[in-house]
Amino acid sequence: MAFQIVRDVCTACGDCEPVCPTNSISPAKGVYRIEASTCTECEGEFDDPQCLDACMEDDCIVPA
């Protein structure tokens, strides 16, 4: 499974992009997006998804 970023909630702060170990997060049309085909939810690398820890907005990053 992968995560997705809710466009209406994303503030485009960019805090999530540099912490993604698979480089799955990138800017897209004024906000950020997660590439589902490469997102691993940080399994095998971290105990918790790093983007969720970095994001300050509630319900911005959700399971796809």
Secondary structure as UniProt FT lines:
FT   STRAND          3..5
FT   TURN            7..9
FT   HELIX           17..19
FT   TURN            21..22
FT   STRAND          25..28
FT   TURN            29..30
FT   STRAND          31..34
FT   TURN            36..38
FT   TURN            41..45
FT   HELIX           50..54
FT   TURN            58..59
FT   STRAND          61..63
//
